[in-house]
Amino acid sequence: MRYVCILILAFQFVFLLRMVLSFFPIREGTVPATVRELAMAATEPVVFPLRRSLPPLPGAMAGFGVAELVVLIGLQIIGAIVCGLA
């Protein structure tokens, strides 16, 4: 159970890193660009199916949509259930 909690926490960190880096203009070929690409590659399989099925937010907030919000809330709930009550 401890390892599952560590994996959930690590995924939450990578997901938050993805969200934060999406708000900043980053030049390609730099270290932050590589970190952003790795974070996107790690989290996109979770976000993409939700993004296809959920409507976009009105006003189009840059780098943040309903799918990202659902994943963020879902990670918090799963972390609280699995790790908080253990």
C-alpha positions, 0 to 999 in steps of 0.5 A: 500500500505504501508504494501505491501512495508513493506512485499517486504522490509522484503522479500528482507532482508530475501533473502539477508540474505539467499544469504550472509549466503550461502557463509559461512561454518556454523556448524549445531545446532548453531544460524546462522544455524537456521537463515539460515534454516529459511531464506531458508524455507521462500525464497525457494518457490520463488527460486525453480521453477526458479531454475528448469527452468533456466540453472546453471551458468558456473563455479558454483558460490557457493550459487548463481545461475541464479535463485537467480539473477533473484529473486534479480533483480525482487524484486528490480524492484517490490519494485521500482514500488510498493513503489518507485512511491507511 
